[in-house]
Amino acid sequence: MTESFATGRTCALAVAGGRDLARVATRYDGLFPEKSFDAGLYGSLALAGAFGSPWATVEELRVVNRSSLLVFAVDRLIDEEATSREQVNTVVAECLDGTESPVAAFLADLRAELGALPALEAAWRDQLGRMLGAMAREWDWSRAEQGPTIEEYLDNADSCGAYFIGVSHWIRTGLAGSPDDLDRLRPAGDAVQRYLRLLNDVATRHREAGSGDVNAFTLGMGLDEVNARMAELAREAAGLIEPLRDAYPRAAGYLTWQIHYSAGFYGLSDFWAPS
């Protein structure tokens, strides 16, 4: 197989994935407004899924693409729509308790697509809860008189959803066959996630300057300091990923790719549609 053939196949996976997301989004009333969720967002999420696991099939990539879309949907509901803690709590409850709503329906369909055994579904639900709790915590921080320390902020990196997406993908494709596998992958996944948290802050710092959101810059870090911390986290992640390559070669490759692909992507673009 030539490199150009492999690239063509991966692009075809991304095209199929983007079309699937665009179709899926129409099923859930109001969850994916066109102002925020345009064709570019669907396409960019599908590109990330396809190039992160070019060995996968269209069917296997549905979960990684749809779980990525879920993260964006919940982030918008909490970050942009919720004006009170009660509304934040409602979003979290809809996601965790299956309360009738578009986001609950989306999650129910995603869980069905996951096709996980009970123990793995419990681990998946636990990571979903971590992500939602971290998003709610950031909502609180953005309205508090005093924000978190930078260490507390990085410890809350589940808010970006990267590890939730990875867990969903690894369960669906069989790369993680038990909760123990996910436990072994977590330290590396957490390091990558903290790196991505800071990378997102760098990439969106101008767009979000007046939003009131908590990020590394509102917490007092300068750009040079953030870049240095990102380099440190990238080295930490690489050191944690390397021992995983024998037992989890594709998961290790996915985590490595997350760092480098995301750095390249955010250097020129952003996922959200311009306002």
Secondary structure, 3 states (H helix, E strand, C coil): CCHHHHHHHHHHHHHHHHHHHHHHHCCCCCCCCCCCCCHHHHHHHHHHHHHHCCCCCHHHHHHHHHHHHHHHHHHHHHHHHCCCHHHHHHHHHHHHHCCCCHHHHHHHHHHHHHCCCHHHHHHHHHHHHHHHHHHHHHHHHHHCCCCCCHHHHHHCHHHHCHHHHHHHHHHHHCCCCCHHHHHHHHHHHHHHHHHHHHHHHHHHCCCCCCCCCCCCCCCCCCHHHHHHHHHHHHHHHHHHHHHHCCCCHHHHHHHHHHHHHHHHHHCCCCCCCCC
